[in-house]
Amino acid sequence: MRFRHRAAAGFATLLLPLAGLVGLASPAEAAGSATATYAKTQDWGSGFEGRWTVKNTGTTALTSWTVEWDFPSGTSVTSAWDADVTSSGTHWTARNKSWNGTLAPGASVSFGFNGTGSGSPANCKLNGGSCDGGSTEPGDSAPSAPGTPTASAITNTSVRLSWSAATDDKGVKNYDVLRDGAKVATVTTTSYTDTGLTAGTDYSYTVQARDTADQTGPVSGARAVRTTGGTTEPPTGDKVKLGYFTEWGVYGRNYHVKNLVTSGSASKITHINYAFGNVKNGQCTVDDTYAAYDKAYTADQSVSGTADTWDQPLRGNFNQLRQLKAKYPHIKVLYSFGGWTYSGGFGQAAQNAAAFAKSCKAVVEDPRWADVFDGIDIDWEYPNACGLTCDTSGPAAFGNLMRALRSEFGENYLVTAAITADGSDGGKIDAADYGGAARYVDWYNVMTYDYFGAWDRTGPTAPHSPLTSYAGIPNPAFNSAAAIAKLKAKGVQGGKLLLGIGFYGRGWTGVTQSAPGGTATGPATGTYEAGIEDYKVLKTSCPATGTVGGTAYAHCGSNWWSYDTPATIGTKMAWAKAQGLGGAFFWEFSGDTAGGELVSAINNGLS
């Protein structure tokens, strides 16, 4: 968002250091000859980066420039570049360097700074006059955002867009229409017909208002449009095939959205859960803003083959997901909140479910990426039970939360939840009203994995994702079939249940027995965490030696691992179809091989 404000005419008595008066244009001269605009280019929570741009809009050269503004108490500049920045209390002054003060007509220059606090600049002055190049009347602010465009008359090559008007204290002059973030037209009305489009292609439209002083306001919400015609979308059948994409995977795992394309997985899935948003102070929030929407991608790293620029409105995973959806229009993306680490915030959220739902929709519908997400997924581990922490919200809390989300998001968004697969009597499924809450969700992701693992250091060894019970299983209720049966008994339709698959294995070391049920001395070594390893590693480092309960296991040296293979996934998908389930989901993409063989097994098994 940009902030441009006029200074009051009565500020003429403002005292400046003598050096600051050198080369100042008079307010009347400055008013029609130059503008200064501000943008917050980065925000990392504890600080931010700001940028001012000075532009000569006159007909004669500008020989120097000074920008002044006020920050609220608690917001300040900590370092700056390409300008000399000083302060007096909360009033800040930036003067040109010796080498960037002269601006020819039409030329512009920018300077930046790092700051702390959350405030925005106000009372901007450029060379003693207005920062927007207009008169020095007080109170001329930038226009508001127009309404999110609506789309009609969509054809193979065109679409008509309409939007509600923006407001401005001095009047709106025109609107910039942006397609996929680039301006395609400037119009004086609140509608526009975009032509020359490609058939069967996805586009994203936003609108930005401009006032009589040529100030631009914030962009509107985004409207996704797919033109008619074109090639037929990949056949997906009637089953959901959903994978989790982890926000942090872009770091140590070096797994990016483009990997979904190069692995061939993008054409074989129907949905992606982007994990995870955080839950803080009873509200949804973006977790890692750098990975989510600021990380820049080079041309060879990006889905579109186009490099990110330093000043584009959206970068990072969100922009890559936008590009993925343009390339594979059948894919829907949900923003998943919570997970094992961030579920501690749901208890507070449940105390005011309506406010929580409103905060979540504000994140999902943020104008910068509103066209990226098609719904929300809640991963509360676990309502009225224990996960990383213990929740005591009561059995009705989960249902109240899901009801509020459905009410806020409406029927045009997907609302889903990842839930426990504890099929034991009095266990986690019994702790919350999953049956009653099912009426508000499109489906449940039943986490039918992590039943057994090396948190029990000495074993007994057991597959972490058994499909069915078997002789000697440590807990007969810890298997997929038991969980699905219990949920159906609570009234959840099979079509609203997705079977969970782990793209990883869990293992022990110090094991001498090949068959399940052996003793161990502790967790086996893993690449990122003891006791857990990706399938893509295990398939060659410790190949499967047997199958039990519908899941593979392997004994190599002193290590014992269990994991799903393409063959066992095939068995599980056939079982899911026979049970009338809605499909399957998996955690998570980066555990698969470079060729996406586990995703292929899910797709083949459900097609």
C-alpha positions as CSV (number, residue, x, y, z in Angstrom):
1,M,0.0,0.0,0.0
2,R,1.2,3.5,-0.8
3,F,0.7,6.5,1.5
4,R,0.7,10.0,0.2
5,H,-0.6,12.9,2.3
6,R,-0.5,16.6,2.0
7,A,0.9,18.9,4.7
8,A,-1.3,21.6,6.1
9,A,-0.7,25.1,4.6
10,G,-0.2,26.4,8.1
11,F,3.1,24.5,8.5
12,A,5.1,27.3,6.8
13,T,6.7,28.2,10.1
14,L,8.3,24.8,10.5
15,L,11.9,25.4,11.5
16,L,14.6,23.5,9.5
17,P,18.3,23.5,9.8
18,L,20.0,26.0,7.6
19,A,21.5,23.3,5.4
20,G,18.0,21.9,4.8
21,L,16.9,25.2,3.1
22,V,19.5,25.1,0.4
23,G,17.9,24.5,-3.0
24,L,14.3,24.3,-1.8
25,A,11.7,25.1,-4.3
26,S,8.9,27.3,-3.1
27,P,5.6,25.5,-2.3
28,A,3.9,26.9,-5.3
29,E,6.7,25.7,-7.6
30,A,6.9,22.3,-5.9
31,A,3.2,21.7,-6.1
32,G,3.1,21.2,-9.8
33,S,6.6,19.9,-10.6
34,A,7.3,16.8,-8.6
35,T,5.7,13.9,-6.6
36,A,6.9,11.7,-3.8
37,T,5.4,8.3,-3.2
38,Y,6.0,5.7,-0.5
39,A,5.8,1.9,-0.5
40,K,6.5,-0.7,2.2
41,T,8.6,-3.2,0.2
42,Q,9.2,-5.8,2.9
43,D,7.8,-6.6,6.4
44,W,9.5,-9.3,8.5
45,G,7.5,-8.7,11.7
46,S,10.2,-7.1,13.9
47,G,11.0,-4.6,11.2
48,F,10.3,-3.5,7.6
49,E,11.8,-1.9,4.5
50,G,10.4,1.3,3.1
51,R,11.0,3.1,-0.2
52,W,10.3,6.6,-1.3
53,T,10.3,7.5,-5.0
54,V,10.7,11.2,-6.1
55,K,9.5,11.9,-9.7
56,N,9.9,15.2,-11.7
57,T,6.5,15.7,-13.2
58,G,7.3,19.2,-14.4
59,T,8.9,20.6,-17.6
60,T,12.1,21.9,-16.2
61,A,15.0,20.1,-14.4
62,L,14.8,19.6,-10.6
63,T,18.1,20.4,-9.0
64,S,17.5,19.0,-5.5
65,W,14.9,17.4,-3.4
66,T,13.9,17.0,0.2
67,V,11.2,14.7,1.5
68,E,9.6,15.1,4.9
69,W,7.1,13.0,6.8
70,D,5.9,12.1,10.2
71,F,6.0,8.6,11.8
72,P,3.8,7.8,14.8
73,S,5.5,7.2,18.1
74,G,7.2,3.8,18.1
75,T,8.0,3.8,14.4
76,S,11.5,4.9,13.3
77,V,14.2,4.7,10.6
78,T,17.2,2.6,11.6
79,S,19.3,2.8,8.5
80,A,18.9,4.4,5.0
81,W,20.5,4.4,1.6
82,D,20.6,6.8,-1.4
83,A,19.5,9.7,0.8
84,D,20.6,11.5,4.0
85,V,17.9,10.8,6.6
86,T,17.6,12.8,9.8
87,S,14.9,13.2,12.5
88,S,13.6,15.6,15.0
89,G,11.3,13.6,17.3
90,T,8.8,11.9,15.1
91,H,9.4,14.1,12.1
92,W,11.8,12.7,9.5
93,T,13.7,14.5,6.7
94,A,15.5,12.9,3.7
95,R,17.7,14.9,1.4
96,N,19.3,13.9,-1.8
97,K,22.9,12.8,-2.1
98,S,25.3,14.9,-4.1
99,W,25.0,12.6,-7.1
100,N,21.2,12.0,-7.3
101,G,19.6,15.4,-6.7
102,T,19.2,16.5,-10.3
103,L,16.1,15.1,-12.1
104,A,15.3,15.8,-15.7
105,P,11.6,16.2,-16.6
106,G,9.9,12.8,-16.3
107,A,12.9,11.2,-14.4
108,S,12.6,9.6,-11.0
109,V,14.9,8.4,-8.2
110,S,14.2,6.2,-5.2
111,F,15.8,5.9,-1.8
112,G,15.2,3.3,0.8
113,F,15.4,2.6,4.5
114,N,15.0,-0.1,7.2
115,G,12.7,0.7,10.1
116,T,11.1,-0.7,13.2
117,G,7.5,-0.4,14.3
118,S,4.3,-0.7,12.4
119,G,3.3,2.9,11.6
120,S,2.8,4.5,8.3
121,P,4.1,7.9,7.1
122,A,1.8,10.9,7.3
123,N,2.0,14.7,6.5
124,C,4.3,14.2,3.5
125,K,6.1,17.3,2.0
126,L,8.3,17.5,-1.0
127,N,10.5,20.6,-1.2
128,G,8.2,22.3,1.2
129,G,5.0,21.6,-0.8
130,S,2.6,18.7,-1.5
131,C,4.0,15.3,-2.2
132,D,1.3,14.5,-4.9
133,G,2.1,17.5,-7.1
134,G,-1.2,19.1,-6.5
135,S,-2.2,22.2,-4.5
136,T,-1.1,22.6,-0.9
137,E,-4.6,22.2,0.4
138,P,-4.6,19.9,3.5
139,G,-6.1,16.5,3.6
140,D,-5.7,15.2,0.0
141,S,-5.2,11.5,0.5
142,A,-4.8,8.7,-2.0
143,P,-8.1,7.1,-3.2
144,S,-9.5,4.0,-1.6
145,A,-9.4,0.6,-3.2
146,P,-12.2,-0.1,-5.8
147,G,-14.4,-3.1,-5.3
148,T,-13.3,-6.5,-6.4
149,P,-14.1,-6.8,-10.1
150,T,-16.9,-9.0,-11.3
151,A,-16.6,-10.9,-14.6
152,S,-19.3,-11.4,-17.3
153,A,-19.6,-12.1,-21.0
154,I,-16.6,-14.5,-20.9
155,T,-15.7,-15.8,-24.3
156,N,-12.7,-17.6,-25.8
157,T,-10.9,-14.3,-26.2
158,S,-12.5,-11.6,-24.0
159,V,-14.1,-10.8,-20.7
160,R,-16.1,-7.8,-19.4
161,L,-15.1,-6.5,-16.0
162,S,-17.1,-4.3,-13.7
163,W,-16.3,-2.9,-10.2
164,S,-17.7,-0.5,-7.6
165,A,-16.2,2.9,-7.5
166,A,-13.4,4.0,-5.3
167,T,-13.7,7.1,-3.1
168,D,-11.4,10.1,-2.8
169,D,-11.7,13.4,-1.0
170,K,-10.8,15.4,-4.2
171,G,-12.3,13.0,-6.8
172,V,-11.3,9.9,-8.7
173,K,-9.9,10.7,-12.2
174,N,-9.6,7.2,-13.7
175,Y,-8.8,3.5,-13.0
176,D,-5.9,1.3,-14.0
177,V,-6.9,-2.2,-15.0
178,L,-4.3,-4.8,-14.2
179,R,-4.1,-8.3,-15.7
180,D,-1.8,-10.7,-13.8
181,G,-0.3,-7.7,-12.1
182,A,0.5,-5.7,-15.3
183,K,-1.5,-2.7,-16.4
184,V,-3.5,-3.3,-19.6
185,A,-5.8,-0.2,-19.7
186,T,-6.7,3.1,-18.0
187,V,-10.4,3.9,-18.1
188,T,-12.6,6.7,-16.7
189,T,-15.6,4.4,-16.1
190,T,-16.1,1.4,-13.7
191,S,-16.1,-1.2,-16.4
192,Y,-13.8,-2.5,-19.1
193,T,-13.8,-5.3,-21.7
194,D,-10.4,-7.0,-22.1
195,T,-9.9,-8.6,-25.5
196,G,-7.2,-10.5,-27.4
197,L,-7.1,-13.2,-24.7
198,T,-6.1,-16.9,-25.2
199,A,-8.8,-19.6,-25.1
200,G,-8.9,-21.9,-22.1
201,T,-6.5,-19.7,-20.1
202,D,-6.6,-18.4,-16.5
203,Y,-6.2,-14.7,-15.8
204,S,-6.3,-12.6,-12.7
205,Y,-7.7,-9.1,-12.7
206,T,-7.4,-6.2,-10.2
207,V,-8.2,-2.5,-10.4
208,Q,-6.5,0.6,-9.0
209,A,-8.0,4.1,-8.7
210,R,-6.1,7.3,-9.6
211,D,-7.2,10.7,-8.2
212,T,-7.0,14.2,-9.8
213,A,-3.5,14.6,-8.5
214,D,-2.5,11.4,-10.1
215,Q,-2.2,9.5,-6.8
216,T,-2.9,5.8,-7.0
217,G,-4.6,4.0,-4.2
218,P,-4.3,0.3,-3.1
219,V,-5.3,-2.4,-5.6
220,S,-8.7,-4.1,-5.4
221,G,-9.3,-7.7,-4.6
222,A,-8.4,-10.1,-7.4
223,R,-10.9,-11.8,-9.7
224,A,-9.8,-15.0,-11.4
225,V,-11.2,-15.6,-14.9
226,R,-10.8,-18.6,-17.2
227,T,-11.6,-18.0,-20.8
228,T,-13.8,-20.5,-22.6
229,G,-12.5,-23.1,-25.1
230,G,-8.9,-24.3,-25.3
231,T,-7.7,-27.7,-24.4
232,T,-9.6,-30.1,-22.2
233,E,-8.5,-30.2,-18.6
234,P,-6.7,-33.3,-17.4
235,P,-9.3,-36.0,-16.4
236,T,-9.3,-36.4,-12.6
237,G,-12.3,-38.6,-12.1
238,D,-14.6,-37.9,-9.1
239,K,-12.0,-38.6,-6.4
240,V,-9.9,-36.0,-4.5
241,K,-6.2,-36.4,-4.8
242,L,-4.6,-33.9,-2.5
243,G,-1.1,-33.2,-1.4
244,Y,0.4,-30.9,1.3
245,F,3.0,-28.4,0.1
246,T,5.2,-27.2,3.0
247,E,6.1,-23.5,3.3
248,W,9.5,-24.3,4.8
249,G,10.4,-26.9,2.1
250,V,11.9,-24.1,0.0
251,Y,14.9,-24.0,2.4
252,G,16.8,-27.1,3.4
253,R,14.7,-29.4,1.3
254,N,15.1,-27.2,-1.7
255,Y,11.6,-28.2,-2.9
256,H,9.6,-25.6,-4.8
257,V,6.3,-25.3,-6.6
258,K,8.1,-25.9,-9.9
259,N,9.0,-29.4,-8.6
260,L,5.3,-30.3,-8.9
261,V,5.7,-29.6,-12.6
262,T,9.0,-31.3,-13.2
263,S,8.0,-34.4,-11.3
264,G,4.8,-34.7,-13.3
265,S,2.7,-34.5,-10.2
266,A,0.8,-31.4,-11.0
267,S,-1.2,-33.2,-13.8
268,K,-2.2,-36.0,-11.4
269,I,-3.5,-34.2,-8.4
270,T,-6.7,-32.2,-7.8
271,H,-5.9,-30.1,-4.7
272,I,-3.0,-28.7,-2.8
273,N,-2.9,-27.8,0.9
274,Y,-0.4,-25.0,1.6
275,A,1.0,-25.6,5.0
276,F,1.0,-23.9,7.4
277,G,-0.5,-20.6,8.4
278,N,-0.1,-19.8,12.1
279,V,-2.8,-19.3,14.7
280,K,-1.9,-16.4,17.1
281,N,-4.0,-14.5,19.5
282,G,-7.0,-16.3,18.3
283,Q,-6.5,-15.3,14.7
284,C,-5.1,-16.7,11.4
285,T,-1.8,-15.2,10.2
286,V,0.8,-15.8,7.6
287,D,3.7,-17.6,9.2
288,D,6.9,-17.1,7.1
289,T,6.2,-14.0,5.0
290,Y,9.5,-14.3,3.1
291,A,8.8,-17.8,1.8
292,A,5.1,-17.1,1.3
293,Y,5.2,-13.9,-0.7
294,D,8.6,-12.2,-0.9
295,K,11.2,-14.8,-2.0
296,A,12.4,-13.9,-5.5
297,Y,12.6,-16.7,-8.2
298,T,14.9,-16.7,-11.2
299,A,13.5,-17.6,-14.6
300,D,14.8,-21.2,-14.4
301,Q,13.3,-21.6,-10.9
302,S,9.8,-20.3,-11.7
303,V,6.8,-22.2,-13.0
304,S,6.3,-19.7,-15.8
305,G,9.9,-19.4,-16.8
306,T,9.8,-15.7,-16.0
307,A,12.1,-14.1,-13.4
308,D,10.6,-12.2,-10.5
309,T,11.4,-8.4,-10.4
310,W,12.3,-6.5,-7.3
311,D,9.2,-4.3,-7.5
312,Q,6.5,-6.8,-8.5
313,P,3.5,-6.9,-6.0
314,L,3.7,-10.6,-5.3
315,R,6.6,-13.1,-5.2
316,G,7.4,-16.2,-3.3
317,N,5.4,-19.4,-3.0
318,F,2.1,-17.6,-3.5
319,N,3.1,-16.2,-6.9
320,Q,4.5,-19.6,-7.9
321,L,1.1,-21.2,-6.9
322,R,-0.6,-18.6,-9.0
323,Q,1.6,-19.6,-12.0
324,L,0.9,-23.3,-11.3
325,K,-2.8,-22.7,-11.4
326,A,-2.5,-20.8,-14.7
327,K,-0.7,-23.8,-16.1
328,Y,-2.9,-26.4,-14.5
329,P,-6.4,-24.8,-14.1
330,H,-7.9,-27.9,-12.6
331,I,-5.9,-27.6,-9.4
332,K,-7.5,-26.0,-6.4
333,V,-5.3,-24.6,-3.5
334,L,-6.4,-24.4,0.1
335,Y,-4.5,-22.5,2.9
336,S,-4.0,-24.8,5.8
337,F,-3.7,-23.4,9.3
338,G,-2.3,-25.1,12.4
339,G,-0.4,-28.4,12.2
340,W,1.5,-30.1,15.0
341,T,3.5,-27.0,15.9
342,Y,0.8,-24.3,15.6
343,S,-2.3,-26.0,17.0
344,G,-1.8,-24.4,20.4
345,G,-3.6,-21.3,19.2
346,F,-6.9,-23.0,18.4
347,G,-8.2,-23.1,21.9
348,Q,-8.2,-19.3,22.1
349,A,-9.6,-19.1,18.6
350,A,-12.6,-21.3,19.6
351,Q,-13.5,-18.8,22.4
352,N,-14.6,-16.4,19.6
353,A,-15.1,-18.5,16.6
354,A,-16.7,-15.8,14.5
355,A,-13.8,-13.4,15.0
356,F,-11.3,-16.2,14.2
357,A,-13.2,-17.1,11.0
358,K,-13.2,-13.4,9.9
359,S,-9.4,-13.2,10.5
360,C,-8.9,-16.3,8.4
361,K,-10.9,-15.0,5.5
362,A,-9.0,-11.7,5.6
363,V,-5.7,-13.7,5.1
364,V,-7.1,-16.0,2.4
365,E,-8.7,-13.0,0.6
366,D,-5.8,-10.6,0.9
367,P,-5.9,-8.6,-2.3
368,R,-2.3,-9.5,-3.1
369,W,-3.2,-13.2,-3.5
370,A,-6.9,-13.6,-3.3
371,D,-7.0,-15.5,-6.7
372,V,-4.5,-18.1,-5.4
373,F,-6.6,-19.8,-2.7
374,D,-9.9,-21.7,-3.2
375,G,-10.5,-22.5,0.4
376,I,-9.2,-23.1,3.9
377,D,-8.1,-26.2,5.8
378,I,-7.9,-26.5,9.6
379,D,-5.3,-28.8,11.1
380,W,-6.1,-28.7,14.8
381,E,-4.0,-31.4,16.6
382,Y,-6.2,-32.0,18.6
383,P,-9.5,-30.5,19.8
384,N,-10.3,-31.4,23.4
385,A,-7.3,-33.8,23.5
386,C,-3.5,-33.7,23.6
387,G,-1.0,-33.2,20.8
388,L,2.1,-31.1,21.3
389,T,0.0,-29.4,24.0
390,C,-3.3,-30.4,25.6
391,D,-6.5,-28.7,24.7
392,T,-9.5,-28.4,27.1
393,S,-11.9,-26.5,24.9
394,G,-14.6,-29.2,25.2
395,P,-16.2,-31.5,22.7
396,A,-18.3,-28.8,21.0
397,A,-15.4,-26.4,20.2
398,F,-14.4,-28.0,17.0
399,G,-17.9,-28.0,15.6
400,N,-18.4,-24.4,16.6
401,L,-15.2,-23.4,14.8
402,M,-16.1,-25.2,11.6
403,R,-19.6,-23.7,11.7
404,A,-18.1,-20.2,12.0
405,L,-15.8,-20.9,9.1
406,R,-18.5,-22.1,6.8
407,S,-20.7,-19.1,7.7
408,E,-17.9,-16.7,7.0
409,F,-16.5,-18.3,3.8
410,G,-19.9,-19.3,2.3
411,E,-20.5,-22.1,-0.1
412,N,-18.2,-20.9,-2.9
413,Y,-15.0,-21.7,-0.8
414,L,-13.8,-25.2,0.2
415,V,-13.7,-25.7,4.0
416,T,-11.9,-28.8,5.2
417,A,-10.1,-30.2,8.2
418,A,-7.3,-32.6,8.9
419,I,-8.4,-34.8,11.8
420,T,-7.2,-37.6,14.1
421,A,-7.3,-41.2,13.1
422,D,-7.4,-42.6,16.6
423,G,-10.0,-45.4,16.4
424,S,-9.7,-46.5,20.0
425,D,-12.7,-46.3,22.4
426,G,-12.5,-43.0,24.3
427,G,-9.7,-41.8,22.1
428,K,-9.2,-38.6,20.1
429,I,-12.1,-39.2,17.7
430,D,-14.4,-39.6,20.6
431,A,-13.1,-36.4,22.2
432,A,-14.7,-34.0,19.7
433,D,-17.9,-33.9,17.7
434,Y,-16.5,-34.8,14.3
435,G,-19.9,-36.3,13.3
436,G,-21.8,-33.1,14.0
437,A,-19.1,-30.8,12.5
438,A,-19.1,-32.9,9.2
439,R,-22.1,-30.9,7.9
440,Y,-19.9,-27.8,7.6
441,V,-16.9,-29.3,5.8
442,D,-16.4,-30.5,2.3
443,W,-14.2,-33.3,3.6
444,Y,-11.9,-34.5,6.4
445,N,-8.3,-35.4,5.8
446,V,-8.1,-38.4,8.1
447,M,-4.4,-38.7,9.3
448,T,-4.1,-42.5,9.0
449,Y,-0.4,-42.5,9.7
450,D,2.0,-42.0,12.6
451,Y,0.2,-44.7,14.6
452,F,3.6,-46.2,15.7
453,G,7.1,-44.9,15.8
454,A,10.4,-44.6,17.7
455,W,9.0,-42.2,20.3
456,D,8.6,-45.7,21.8
457,R,12.4,-46.1,21.8
458,T,12.5,-49.8,22.5
459,G,9.6,-50.8,20.2
460,P,8.0,-53.0,19.5
461,T,8.6,-52.3,15.8
462,A,5.3,-51.8,13.9
463,P,4.3,-50.1,10.7
464,H,3.3,-46.5,11.2
465,S,0.5,-46.5,8.7
466,P,-1.3,-49.9,8.8
467,L,-4.4,-50.2,6.7
468,T,-5.8,-53.0,8.8
469,S,-5.1,-54.7,12.1
470,Y,-2.9,-57.8,12.1
471,A,-1.7,-60.4,14.6
472,G,0.6,-58.8,17.1
473,I,-0.2,-55.2,16.4
474,P,0.5,-53.1,19.5
475,N,-2.9,-51.5,19.5
476,P,-5.7,-53.1,17.5
477,A,-7.6,-49.8,17.1
478,F,-4.6,-48.0,15.6
479,N,-5.2,-48.6,11.9
480,S,-7.0,-46.9,9.0
481,A,-9.9,-49.3,8.8
482,A,-10.8,-48.8,12.5
483,A,-10.6,-45.0,12.1
484,I,-12.8,-44.9,9.0
485,A,-15.3,-47.3,10.6
486,K,-15.6,-45.2,13.8
487,L,-16.1,-41.9,11.8
488,K,-18.8,-43.6,9.6
489,A,-20.5,-44.8,12.8
490,K,-20.6,-41.2,14.0
491,G,-22.5,-40.2,10.9
492,V,-19.7,-39.0,8.6
493,Q,-20.4,-39.9,5.0
494,G,-17.7,-41.9,3.3
495,G,-17.5,-39.3,0.5
496,K,-16.4,-36.8,3.1
497,L,-13.4,-38.9,4.2
498,L,-10.0,-38.9,2.5
499,L,-7.5,-41.7,3.4
500,G,-4.1,-40.4,4.5
501,I,-0.8,-41.6,3.1
502,G,2.6,-40.7,4.4
503,F,5.4,-40.1,1.9
504,Y,8.0,-41.1,4.5
505,G,8.9,-43.9,6.8
506,R,9.4,-44.3,10.5
507,G,12.1,-46.5,11.9
508,W,14.2,-47.9,14.8
509,T,17.8,-49.0,15.2
510,G,19.3,-51.8,17.3
511,V,16.8,-54.2,15.8
512,T,17.7,-57.9,15.1
513,Q,14.3,-59.2,14.2
514,S,13.1,-58.8,10.6
515,A,9.4,-59.3,11.3
516,P,7.3,-56.7,13.1
517,G,7.3,-56.8,16.9
518,G,11.0,-56.7,17.5
519,T,12.8,-54.7,20.2
520,A,15.0,-51.7,19.5
521,T,17.4,-49.4,21.2
522,G,16.2,-46.1,19.8
523,P,15.2,-44.2,16.6
524,A,17.1,-44.8,13.4
525,T,19.1,-41.9,11.9
526,G,17.1,-39.7,9.5
527,T,18.2,-36.9,7.2
528,Y,16.2,-34.1,9.0
529,E,15.0,-35.9,12.2
530,A,15.8,-39.1,14.1
531,G,13.3,-41.9,13.4
532,I,11.9,-40.5,10.2
533,E,13.0,-40.5,6.5
534,D,11.6,-39.7,3.1
535,Y,10.4,-42.4,0.8
536,K,12.8,-41.2,-1.9
537,V,15.7,-42.1,0.4
538,L,14.3,-45.3,1.9
539,K,13.4,-47.0,-1.4
540,T,17.1,-47.4,-2.2
541,S,18.8,-47.2,1.2
542,C,16.6,-49.8,2.9
543,P,14.3,-51.5,0.3
544,A,11.1,-53.2,1.5
545,T,11.5,-56.8,2.7
546,G,7.9,-57.5,3.6
547,T,4.3,-56.3,4.0
548,V,2.1,-56.3,7.1
549,G,-1.3,-54.7,7.6
550,G,-1.2,-53.4,4.1
551,T,2.0,-51.4,4.6
552,A,5.6,-52.3,3.7
553,Y,8.4,-52.7,6.1
554,A,12.2,-53.1,5.7
555,H,15.0,-54.6,7.8
556,C,18.5,-53.6,6.8
557,G,21.5,-54.0,9.1
558,S,20.2,-53.0,12.5
559,N,17.6,-50.6,11.2
560,W,13.9,-51.4,10.8
561,W,11.6,-49.1,8.8
562,S,8.0,-49.0,7.7
563,Y,6.7,-47.0,4.7
564,D,4.3,-47.1,1.8
565,T,5.4,-48.1,-1.6
566,P,3.6,-47.8,-5.0
567,A,2.3,-51.3,-4.5
568,T,0.9,-50.8,-1.0
569,I,-0.6,-47.5,-2.1
570,G,-2.3,-49.3,-4.9
571,T,-3.9,-51.7,-2.3
572,K,-4.9,-48.7,-0.1
573,M,-6.5,-46.9,-3.0
574,A,-8.5,-49.9,-4.0
575,W,-9.7,-50.2,-0.4
576,A,-10.6,-46.5,-0.3
577,K,-12.7,-46.9,-3.5
578,A,-14.5,-50.0,-2.1
579,Q,-15.3,-48.0,1.1
580,G,-16.8,-45.2,-0.9
581,L,-14.3,-42.7,0.3
582,G,-13.9,-39.3,-1.3
583,G,-10.3,-39.9,-2.2
584,A,-6.9,-39.6,-0.6
585,F,-4.4,-37.1,0.6
586,F,-0.7,-37.3,1.5
587,W,2.0,-35.6,3.6
588,E,3.9,-34.3,1.7
589,F,5.2,-33.7,-1.8
590,S,8.9,-33.4,-1.1
591,G,9.1,-37.0,0.2
592,D,8.3,-38.4,-3.2
593,T,10.9,-39.3,-5.9
594,A,11.9,-36.8,-8.6
595,G,9.6,-38.6,-10.9
596,G,6.6,-38.5,-8.5
597,E,6.1,-42.2,-8.3
598,L,3.9,-42.2,-5.2
599,V,1.7,-39.4,-6.6
600,S,1.3,-41.6,-9.7
601,A,0.3,-44.6,-7.6
602,I,-2.4,-42.5,-5.9
603,N,-3.6,-41.2,-9.2
604,N,-3.6,-44.6,-10.9
605,G,-5.3,-46.2,-7.9
606,L,-8.2,-43.7,-7.8
607,S,-8.7,-43.2,-11.5
